[in-house]
Amino acid sequence: MVVHAADVMSLGTVDANVKKSHQAGHSDSTVLSDQKKLTSTQTIKTVSKNNILLFGPDAGGMQALSILPNVLISSYNASSVSSRATISMRGVKVGYNSIPGDLETNGITAELDGIPLNSLSQGTGWHSPEVPVGGLMSGTNVIQGPGNPDNRWYDSLGGTINFIPIQPTSSANTSISLSGGSFGTNVISAVHDTGEIDGWSTVIGLAHAGSHSIRNTSDTWPSNTYQFYVKTKKSFAGGSFSAGAYAINNDEFRPNMIPVVPNSEIHVNGLNGTGPLYSQQTSGFYSALPKSVWFKHNYVKDYMAWSHLHLDLSSSLKLSNSLWFRNGNIYHYRVNSGYDAGSTTNVENYHEHSYNLGDKLVFDQAIGDANLVSFGGWLIMSKARSNYLGYAPTLGYNNYNPSAVYFNTTYSTYSAAFLQDTIKLTPALTIVPGISINGFQTDWVNNSRSETLHLYPAGVPTDPNYSYDTNPNVSSNFLKTEPSVGINWKLEKSMSVFANYGIAYQNPTAGNYDNYPINISTLQPVRAATYDLGWRFLGRHVLGFKKMTASIEYFHTKMDHQTIPRNIAGSPVTTFGYGAATMQGVDAQFAGTLDTHWSGFANFGWLKSNWDSYLSTTNNTYYNGYPVSNSPSTTFNAGANYKWYLSTSAITTTLWDQYVGHSYLWDNNNGAPTNQKTPAYNLVNLSISDDTRVFNQIIPGLKYATISLRVLNILDKKYNSTEYISSGGYFGTTSSGYIIANPGAPRSAYLSITAKF
């Protein structure tokens, strides 16, 4: 990506002592430089502050990841930071968008300031609204593949994404931003940095983002997120200490999916209704059912606090320690009166509440000038409680007299101990062998019967419509060894080649413990084995460019012991398919600055992913060799920047293009992949930004103001963000095999004003 001076300024000042403490690569709070990436043995990419801002004010660091090759963001409202979405990276997933058939929906670790966010119970994994809005972000580091042991977590099968918030600096400053635009979007953020006071520097950020759905309906389907962030840091002669806290309160009404073509049973006013047929071809591409027929209300609430300590214990021994606590909540309330009126569970009340407590300790011991030995480990303990109540007011049930009870508690203890050695065989050749031993302890406790007796003191109801989870309590304990090795050979000052190989494990996919009959002796952690081969270039005054960066990589990942969940709408019961898959492909990136006016970037991603073996338990059929669903075969990004300077302004215009190739549909009717393709699409986008001092004499203390206009999907391309083949359960139809979709955002425009003091 193109790196601008503003990006470097936004990262703040990192003192020499902190740099020393990070010599082993523990980059929890800084965006990695091009020089760092050039010398790394791992597959690393970054997203800058400017790249994040390109995607508009109602976008967070997550949406900007789509500017990287082989990355796709899919959602029912993908342009909004306050709506849940899934990240697909090289075919591996994290996040939630209600689409079945994804490959390892918790196969990537999401971090905030180096702290893991993923749920250990994996019942609801990780939710994208946890990422701060763009005004609170500094940038993002992405490690693709397992990475080295000192940066690997319990879900790092396909990679680790560190969303880095704004950091304290040595200089006091304040920033206030106001934005508005399409779909009722309104965003406000404020950041204040105290600068250094008695050796301490603190940054405080507040943000609110609100918008309506991109769907065209009389109901606005509003979503809102409120975010608070604070971090304080003290640097001293022997290291540094920092402590942070972050809270989000996200509240959204999400629209339902829509059939691509009409189905005679699906009407705007309900199942087998008398109103118009509901589909993209009949009721409109962006239409949605009214709330009186179907609605879902989601809450995501997180509270977390953490600290980072870096100490120089001696001239050759460094210590890094991170301690954190996270309280996570997800709540669903769904009413499906128009399409499930006769069901005993047409209303869903679901709440998952989890606590995570963790600590990570790393020692870096230098041995001469050629060896840096890193060793340590981490321990995370979690308790997650999942509560599901289903009821049907039309049949006389209510929240205090439900017809379905599915309550359980999961206790998880994950741990790792690792050792790695950074060896400089020559000044140009570095090799990093490492090994990690990971433990996964899980205790799943079924609370459904006790909760039933609490709700019904007289005993379990004999009503045949009543159901509760009767699966037995189960436990598992896995201990796995994860070896890895990386090599970087710096061919010359501006060019290097690298290769790496690593194995990572993950506790069995969520739902396996609430599944009867279950045979714990045959249950295995998911295993990923990945290798990468790559070339990188970082040069100045090359081929007419003042600065140029380029890279190309080949990757190959094999994943075993996968369990793919299949959920039926309106039911908490999960069934599984079992398989192993191989993903391989190419990432290529280029960025260049011609002069003080022109710069640009381009990247390309190609992915081939297939099931080596896949057994659907729905129809007891093998689908070996079929393509993996829901990941694009190709991605392409290209953009050009032009900056011109006036006496009081610097105006930057960016025009960029995003192409997403076809992917393959999942068939929920058979619980299986297919060879059926989704259409490719292309989006053209524009950003115009003016950094001006024209208001400085009017507003006391103002350093400069930025006025930005962003127009996304200029050509108003109609495309679907997600699609899959329905089994009929979503709308309760007797027919099946039709495609239902979430449309992507139409053309949208946003105006932002930011004042810097």
Summary of the structure (lengths in Angstrom):
residues: 757
radius of gyration: 25.7
end to end distance: 28.1
largest distance: 83.0
contacts: 2835
relative contact order: 0.13
helix: 7%
strand: 57%
